Amino acid sequence: MRTRPFKQVDVFTGERYRGNPLAVVLDASDLSDDAMQRFAHWTNLSETVFLLPPTMAGADYRVRIFTPGAELGFAGHPTLGACHAWLAAGGRPRGTGVVVQQCEIGLVNIRPSETKDALAFEAPPLQRRAPSPSLLARVAGALGLKASQIVAAQCLDNGTPWLGLLLDGAHTVMALTPDHRTLKELGQKIGVAALIEQDAAPALIGRSNREARAFRRSAPAAPDAQLEVRAFAASVGVEEDPVTGSFNASLAQWLIAEGHLPERYVAAQGQCLGRAGRVQVERDAEGRVWIGGQSVTCIDGSVTL
């Protein structure tokens, strides 16, 4: 074991302790797979990343990404958080304006975003298909959903597979109390989302003024966002992820392509966990989807590994 530089970063937030925390080991040279997995299990964060010298041409650095229970080929908040930590530690990209990260699925481009202290990654290519009716029924049962509450569903894979569900309203998303044990047994990560602006007006129809005021007070508090998101990943040791870049990336590629959302929007995630994550989404003129957000360093020091 030896002392290694370490940071803990909060991602998809400009306010410390309101986003998704990420542990970053800035020098993982000579660490074994078992040592990385053991440390990721110990941190008990949704992801822990380990930085290494690149092995692919054009990459600025290499990252390996672990949940408490498994290694991932790609993940979004670790991508932004690792890049933030690498730059803060003095890393400089070989090219102009773009950092190139190597991960298990290949190279990922990361660029500065319009917001202060924000970065955005280019969403990897997406594969998607309709889920089987039996899987959808089992997942709906584990989430406590009626079939009528599911507007659309897709199996999404951009290096991290998700079953994505578009639900009938943000209140449905916020009210979910999943059976995490059943979801773990299914071995399936589940992401749910709903358009926020569709929620309030229909739900107020027929209510008294008193009921309407109470309803508004209980409404999801994300006036700056167009989408409410939650993500459940008990299959990899994380019951609910605070803010999820990989799912938001595949979700954006799907929902923009299907016309459910505009080419620029903001997603809110984490409220049920006491967080206030914000994910900035943009599809550019070339059809590339960029997923952005702010990051802040919370812990800066060293770790013995």
C-alpha positions as CSV (number, residue, x, y, z in Angstrom):
1,M,0.0,0.0,0.0
2,R,1.1,3.6,-0.6
3,T,-0.3,7.1,-0.3
4,R,-2.2,8.3,-3.4
5,P,-3.8,11.7,-4.2
6,F,-7.5,11.6,-3.7
7,K,-10.5,13.9,-4.2
8,Q,-14.2,13.6,-3.4
9,V,-16.3,15.6,-5.8
10,D,-20.0,16.5,-5.9
11,V,-21.3,16.3,-9.5
12,F,-24.3,17.9,-11.2
13,T,-24.5,20.7,-8.6
14,G,-22.9,24.0,-7.9
15,E,-23.7,23.7,-4.2
16,R,-21.7,21.2,-2.2
17,Y,-23.5,18.2,-0.8
18,R,-26.5,18.7,-3.1
19,G,-25.5,16.5,-6.1
20,N,-24.0,13.1,-6.6
21,P,-20.7,12.4,-4.7
22,L,-17.8,10.7,-6.5
23,A,-14.6,9.3,-5.0
24,V,-11.6,9.9,-7.3
25,V,-8.2,8.1,-6.9
26,L,-5.9,10.3,-9.0
27,D,-3.1,7.7,-9.3
28,A,-4.3,4.1,-9.6
29,S,-1.0,2.8,-10.9
30,D,-0.3,-0.8,-9.8
31,L,-3.7,-1.2,-8.1
32,S,-5.3,-4.6,-8.7
33,D,-8.9,-5.1,-9.8
34,D,-9.7,-6.6,-6.4
35,A,-8.2,-3.6,-4.6
36,M,-10.2,-1.1,-6.7
37,Q,-13.4,-3.1,-6.2
38,R,-12.7,-3.4,-2.4
39,F,-12.2,0.4,-2.1
40,A,-15.3,1.2,-4.1
41,H,-17.3,-1.1,-1.8
42,W,-15.8,0.6,1.2
43,T,-16.6,4.2,0.0
44,N,-20.2,3.0,-0.5
45,L,-20.8,5.7,-3.0
46,S,-22.7,5.1,-6.2
47,E,-19.4,5.2,-8.1
48,T,-15.6,5.4,-7.3
49,V,-13.2,6.1,-10.1
50,F,-9.5,5.3,-10.6
51,L,-7.3,7.4,-13.0
52,L,-4.6,5.7,-15.0
53,P,-2.3,6.7,-17.9
54,P,-4.1,6.2,-21.3
55,T,-3.5,3.2,-23.5
56,M,-5.4,4.5,-26.5
57,A,-4.1,7.0,-29.0
58,G,-5.6,10.5,-28.5
59,A,-6.7,10.0,-24.9
60,D,-5.7,12.4,-22.1
61,Y,-6.2,9.9,-19.3
62,R,-7.9,6.6,-18.6
63,V,-10.6,6.0,-16.0
64,R,-11.9,2.8,-14.5
65,I,-15.4,3.1,-12.9
66,F,-16.7,0.9,-10.0
67,T,-19.9,0.8,-8.1
68,P,-19.9,-0.9,-4.7
69,G,-20.6,-4.2,-6.5
70,A,-19.3,-4.1,-10.0
71,E,-17.2,-2.3,-12.7
72,L,-19.0,-0.3,-15.3
73,G,-18.0,0.3,-18.9
74,F,-19.2,3.9,-18.8
75,A,-21.0,6.2,-16.4
76,G,-21.9,9.9,-16.7
77,H,-21.3,11.5,-13.3
78,P,-18.0,9.7,-12.9
79,T,-17.0,11.1,-16.3
80,L,-17.6,14.7,-15.4
81,G,-16.3,14.3,-11.9
82,A,-13.1,12.5,-13.0
83,C,-12.5,15.2,-15.6
84,H,-13.1,18.0,-13.0
85,A,-10.7,16.3,-10.6
86,W,-8.0,15.7,-13.3
87,L,-8.2,19.4,-14.4
88,A,-8.1,20.6,-10.8
89,A,-5.0,18.5,-10.2
90,G,-3.2,20.2,-13.1
91,G,-4.2,18.0,-16.0
92,R,-4.0,19.6,-19.4
93,P,-5.6,18.2,-22.6
94,R,-3.5,17.4,-25.6
95,G,-6.0,19.1,-27.9
96,T,-7.7,22.5,-27.8
97,G,-10.9,22.9,-25.9
98,V,-11.8,19.2,-25.5
99,V,-10.6,16.6,-23.0
100,V,-10.6,13.0,-24.2
101,Q,-11.3,10.4,-21.6
102,Q,-10.6,6.7,-22.1
103,C,-12.9,4.2,-20.4
104,E,-13.9,0.6,-21.1
105,I,-16.3,1.5,-24.0
106,G,-13.6,3.7,-25.7
107,L,-13.0,7.4,-26.0
108,V,-15.4,10.1,-24.6
109,N,-15.1,13.8,-25.5
110,I,-15.6,16.3,-22.7
111,R,-15.9,20.1,-23.3
112,P,-16.5,23.2,-21.1
113,S,-20.1,24.1,-20.7
114,E,-21.7,27.5,-20.7
115,T,-22.3,27.5,-17.0
116,K,-19.5,28.3,-14.6
117,D,-17.5,25.3,-13.4
118,A,-19.6,23.0,-15.7
119,L,-18.4,20.4,-18.1
120,A,-20.4,18.4,-20.7
121,F,-19.6,14.9,-22.2
122,E,-20.7,13.7,-25.6
123,A,-23.2,10.9,-25.1
124,P,-21.8,7.6,-26.5
125,P,-23.7,5.9,-29.3
126,L,-27.0,4.4,-28.1
127,Q,-28.6,1.1,-28.7
128,R,-32.3,0.8,-27.9
129,R,-35.1,-1.6,-28.3
130,A,-38.6,-2.3,-26.8
131,P,-38.6,-4.4,-23.6
132,S,-40.4,-7.7,-23.5
133,P,-43.9,-7.5,-22.1
134,S,-43.0,-9.9,-19.4
135,L,-40.0,-7.8,-18.2
136,L,-42.1,-4.6,-18.3
137,A,-44.9,-6.2,-16.3
138,R,-42.4,-7.5,-13.6
139,V,-40.7,-4.1,-13.4
140,A,-44.0,-2.3,-13.2
141,G,-45.0,-4.6,-10.3
142,A,-41.8,-3.9,-8.4
143,L,-42.3,-0.1,-8.8
144,G,-46.0,-0.3,-7.9
145,L,-47.0,1.1,-11.3
146,K,-50.2,0.6,-13.3
147,A,-49.9,-0.1,-17.0
148,S,-51.8,3.2,-17.7
149,Q,-49.1,5.2,-15.9
150,I,-46.4,4.1,-18.4
151,V,-46.4,6.3,-21.5
152,A,-43.4,4.7,-23.2
153,A,-40.6,2.2,-22.4
154,Q,-37.2,1.3,-24.0
155,C,-34.2,-0.8,-23.2
156,L,-31.3,1.7,-23.4
157,D,-27.6,0.9,-23.6
158,N,-24.8,3.4,-24.2
159,G,-22.2,1.3,-22.3
160,T,-24.4,1.2,-19.2
161,P,-27.7,-0.6,-19.8
162,W,-31.0,0.8,-18.4
163,L,-34.6,0.1,-18.8
164,G,-36.1,3.5,-19.3
165,L,-39.7,4.4,-18.5
166,L,-41.5,7.6,-19.4
167,L,-44.3,8.0,-16.9
168,D,-47.5,10.1,-17.0
169,G,-46.4,12.8,-14.6
170,A,-43.7,14.0,-12.2
171,H,-45.9,13.2,-9.2
172,T,-46.0,9.6,-10.3
173,V,-42.2,9.6,-10.4
174,M,-41.8,11.3,-7.0
175,A,-44.3,9.0,-5.3
176,L,-42.6,5.7,-6.3
177,T,-41.6,3.4,-3.4
178,P,-39.8,0.6,-5.3
179,D,-39.3,-3.0,-4.1
180,H,-35.5,-2.9,-4.3
181,R,-35.2,-6.5,-3.5
182,T,-37.3,-7.6,-6.4
183,L,-35.4,-5.1,-8.7
184,K,-32.1,-6.6,-7.6
185,E,-33.4,-10.1,-8.3
186,L,-34.4,-9.0,-11.8
187,G,-30.8,-7.9,-12.4
188,Q,-32.1,-4.8,-14.2
189,K,-31.3,-1.1,-13.6
190,I,-34.4,1.0,-13.9
191,G,-34.7,4.7,-14.8
192,V,-38.0,6.7,-14.7
193,A,-38.8,10.2,-16.0
194,A,-41.7,12.5,-16.6
195,L,-42.3,15.9,-18.1
196,I,-42.8,18.4,-15.3
197,E,-44.9,20.9,-17.3
198,Q,-47.6,18.3,-17.9
199,D,-48.3,17.8,-14.2
200,A,-49.9,20.7,-12.6
201,A,-52.9,21.9,-14.6
202,P,-54.7,18.6,-15.2
203,A,-54.1,17.6,-11.6
204,L,-55.8,20.7,-10.3
205,I,-59.0,20.2,-12.3
206,G,-62.0,19.8,-10.0
207,R,-60.1,20.6,-6.8
208,S,-61.2,23.1,-4.2
209,N,-59.0,26.2,-3.6
210,R,-57.7,24.6,-0.4
211,E,-56.9,21.3,-2.1
212,A,-55.2,23.2,-5.0
213,R,-53.0,25.1,-2.6
214,A,-52.0,21.9,-0.8
215,F,-51.3,20.2,-4.1
216,R,-49.0,23.0,-5.2
217,R,-47.1,22.9,-1.9
218,S,-46.4,19.2,-2.5
219,A,-45.5,19.5,-6.1
220,P,-41.9,18.7,-7.2
221,A,-39.9,21.9,-6.7
222,A,-38.0,22.1,-9.9
223,P,-39.2,25.2,-11.7
224,D,-36.0,25.5,-13.6
225,A,-36.3,22.0,-15.1
226,Q,-38.4,20.3,-17.8
227,L,-37.9,16.7,-16.7
228,E,-38.1,14.9,-13.4
229,V,-35.8,11.8,-13.2
230,R,-35.1,8.9,-10.8
231,A,-32.8,5.9,-11.2
232,F,-32.8,2.6,-9.3
233,A,-29.7,0.3,-9.5
234,A,-30.0,-2.3,-6.8
235,S,-28.5,-4.8,-9.2
236,V,-25.1,-3.1,-8.9
237,G,-25.4,-2.2,-5.2
238,V,-27.1,1.2,-5.4
239,E,-30.8,1.3,-4.5
240,E,-31.3,4.8,-5.8
241,D,-28.7,6.9,-7.6
242,P,-28.8,10.6,-6.7
243,V,-28.0,12.0,-10.2
244,T,-27.3,9.7,-13.1
245,G,-25.4,10.9,-16.2
246,S,-25.4,7.7,-18.2
247,F,-29.2,7.3,-17.9
248,N,-29.9,11.0,-18.6
249,A,-27.7,10.6,-21.7
250,S,-29.6,7.6,-23.1
251,L,-32.9,9.1,-22.0
252,A,-32.1,12.3,-23.9
253,Q,-31.1,10.5,-27.1
254,W,-34.4,8.5,-26.9
255,L,-36.8,11.3,-25.9
256,I,-35.5,14.0,-28.2
257,A,-35.5,11.6,-31.1
258,E,-39.1,10.7,-30.4
259,G,-40.2,14.3,-30.1
260,H,-41.0,14.2,-26.4
261,L,-38.5,16.9,-25.5
262,P,-36.8,19.9,-27.2
263,E,-33.1,19.8,-28.2
264,R,-32.1,21.8,-25.1
265,Y,-33.6,21.1,-21.7
266,V,-32.7,20.7,-18.0
267,A,-33.5,17.5,-16.0
268,A,-33.9,17.5,-12.2
269,Q,-32.9,14.5,-10.2
270,G,-32.3,13.6,-6.5
271,Q,-35.1,15.4,-4.7
272,C,-36.3,12.2,-3.0
273,L,-32.8,11.8,-1.5
274,G,-32.5,15.4,-0.4
275,R,-30.4,16.4,-3.4
276,A,-31.0,19.0,-6.1
277,G,-29.1,17.7,-9.1
278,R,-29.4,19.5,-12.4
279,V,-28.4,17.9,-15.7
280,Q,-28.0,20.2,-18.8
281,V,-28.9,18.5,-22.1
282,E,-28.2,19.8,-25.6
283,R,-28.4,18.1,-29.0
284,D,-26.1,20.1,-31.4
285,A,-26.5,20.8,-35.1
286,E,-24.6,17.6,-35.9
287,G,-27.0,15.5,-33.9
288,R,-24.6,14.8,-31.0
289,V,-26.1,14.9,-27.5
290,W,-24.1,16.6,-24.7
291,I,-24.8,16.0,-21.0
292,G,-23.5,18.7,-18.7
293,G,-23.4,19.9,-15.2
294,Q,-21.4,21.7,-12.5
295,S,-19.0,19.9,-10.2
296,V,-17.4,21.0,-6.9
297,T,-14.6,19.5,-4.8
298,C,-15.6,18.6,-1.3
299,I,-12.5,16.7,-0.1
300,D,-9.0,17.2,-1.3
301,G,-6.2,15.0,0.2
302,S,-4.7,11.5,0.0
303,V,-5.7,7.9,0.6
304,T,-3.6,4.9,1.5
305,L,-4.2,2.1,-1.0
